[in-house]
Amino acid sequence: MTLEYGLNKLDEIAQNIIKHSSLKTYLFFGEMGVGKTTLVKALVKQLGSEDNVSSPTYSLVNEYMSKGKPIYHFDFYRINSIEEVYDIGFEEYLSQEAHIIIEWPELIKPLWPEKFVKIELNLVDDEKRKIEICEVF
């Protein structure tokens, strides 16, 4: 599915992602500044969390709660090696019954799960983004 949207439609786009996804692992692709974290905030909200969402750029992972279940939000932009990802127990996170959201997944490609929702964001102009959503099996 491919859509164009303005920033005033973030909640609607997040609802579409959830509605059209049978999976709970989301890999966000896109250049710096395209709005990945902004869309992640809307997605976490639509998943039912009232937590304050921020980028885990320095901590690598943030945990939010929704209906008693965790949502794990990873940002791998600043990793120096894949060993850092192993060190935080990334594989254990993937094995849990949780929503997993990953920004900058291209930096950890050997660790991608077998199934995930690929979300690719592109800048159309200052006011619009293009999003491509597909499930990968």
Secondary structure, DSSP 4 states (H G I P E B T S, - for coil): -EEEEEGGGHHHHHHHHHHT-S-SEEEEE--TTSSHHHHHHHHHHHTT--SPP---TTTSEEEEEETTEEEEEEE-TT-S-HHHHHHTTHHHHHTSSSEEEEESGGGGGGG--SSEEEEEEEESSSSEEEEEEEEE-
